[in-house]
């Protein structure tokens, strides 16, 4: 069974050398995590509150910050990989992470 939660962070970034995104600008990123697992003895795959705490513990480092402080080229693909690495030690179930950069643009990993 799959279940998930969504959180948001606001960050600035620029993409060095990119003709449009080379200037500092910001986005509200929507981050979705979807876990896949079987219901346990209590009838739940995972407690939503626990999953939210895990996600927020990773996101708090980047919220209202410049992503260029953390990576050389903060494309949505690289942001997704960065956040996924942070979650791998916290989330015990297989999961998919989707990072939305504004409306209609996302990376998944």
C-alpha positions as CSV (number, residue, x, y, z in Angstrom):
1,X,0.0,0.0,0.0
2,X,1.2,3.5,-0.8
3,X,0.7,6.6,1.3
4,X,2.3,10.0,1.4
5,X,2.5,13.5,2.7
6,X,3.3,16.9,1.2
7,X,5.3,19.7,2.7
8,X,6.6,23.1,1.3
9,X,9.8,25.1,1.6
10,X,10.7,28.5,0.2
11,X,14.3,28.8,-1.2
12,X,16.4,31.0,-3.4
13,X,18.8,29.7,-6.0
14,X,20.4,30.5,-9.3
15,X,21.8,28.2,-12.0
16,X,25.2,29.4,-13.0
17,X,25.5,30.0,-16.7
18,X,21.8,29.4,-17.4
19,X,20.4,32.2,-19.7
20,X,17.1,32.5,-17.8
21,X,17.7,31.1,-14.3
22,X,21.3,32.5,-13.9
23,X,20.0,35.3,-11.7
24,X,19.1,34.8,-8.0
25,X,15.4,34.1,-7.7
26,X,13.1,32.1,-5.5
27,X,10.6,29.3,-5.6
28,X,8.1,27.6,-3.3
29,X,9.0,24.0,-3.5
30,X,6.4,21.3,-2.9
31,X,7.9,18.1,-1.6
32,X,5.9,14.9,-1.7
33,X,7.1,11.7,-0.2
34,X,5.3,8.5,-0.9
35,X,6.1,5.3,1.0
36,X,5.3,1.8,0.0
37,X,4.7,-0.9,2.6
38,X,2.3,-3.3,4.2
39,X,0.0,-2.5,7.1
40,X,1.5,-3.4,10.5
41,X,-0.2,-4.9,13.5
42,X,-1.8,-1.6,14.3
43,X,-3.4,-1.4,10.8
44,X,-1.1,1.4,9.6
45,X,1.8,1.4,7.1
46,X,3.4,4.4,9.0
47,X,2.1,7.1,11.2
48,X,1.6,10.3,9.2
49,X,3.0,12.3,12.1
50,X,6.3,10.3,12.1
51,X,6.7,10.6,8.4
52,X,6.1,14.3,8.6
53,X,8.6,14.7,11.3
54,X,11.2,12.8,9.2
55,X,10.6,15.0,6.2
56,X,10.5,18.3,8.2
57,X,13.8,17.3,9.9
58,X,15.5,17.3,6.5
59,X,13.7,20.3,5.0
60,X,14.3,22.6,7.9
61,X,18.0,22.9,6.8
62,X,17.1,24.3,3.5
63,X,13.9,26.4,4.1
64,X,14.4,30.1,3.6
65,X,18.0,29.6,2.5
66,X,19.9,29.9,-0.8
67,X,20.3,26.4,-2.2
68,X,23.6,27.5,-3.8
69,X,25.0,27.4,-0.3
70,X,24.6,23.6,-0.4
71,X,25.2,22.6,-4.0
72,X,27.0,23.9,-7.1
73,X,24.1,23.6,-9.5
74,X,20.8,23.5,-7.7
75,X,18.5,22.2,-10.5
76,X,15.3,20.6,-9.4
77,X,16.9,17.2,-10.3
78,X,19.9,17.9,-8.0
79,X,17.6,19.2,-5.2
80,X,15.6,16.0,-5.4
81,X,18.7,13.9,-5.0
82,X,20.0,16.0,-2.1
83,X,16.7,15.7,-0.2
84,X,16.5,12.0,-1.0
85,X,19.9,11.3,0.5
86,X,18.9,13.1,3.7
87,X,15.8,11.0,4.0
88,X,17.4,7.6,3.3
89,X,18.7,7.4,6.9
90,X,15.4,8.4,8.4
91,X,12.7,6.6,6.4
92,X,12.7,2.8,6.8
93,X,10.3,2.0,4.0
94,X,10.9,2.2,0.2
95,X,9.9,5.7,-0.9
96,X,9.6,8.0,-3.8
97,X,10.3,11.7,-3.5
98,X,8.8,14.3,-5.8
99,X,10.0,17.9,-5.7
100,X,7.9,20.5,-7.5
101,X,9.5,23.7,-8.5
102,X,6.5,26.0,-8.7
103,X,3.5,24.8,-10.6
104,X,3.8,22.1,-13.3
105,X,7.6,21.4,-13.0
106,X,9.0,18.5,-10.9
107,X,11.7,15.9,-10.5
108,X,11.1,12.5,-9.0
109,X,13.6,10.0,-7.5
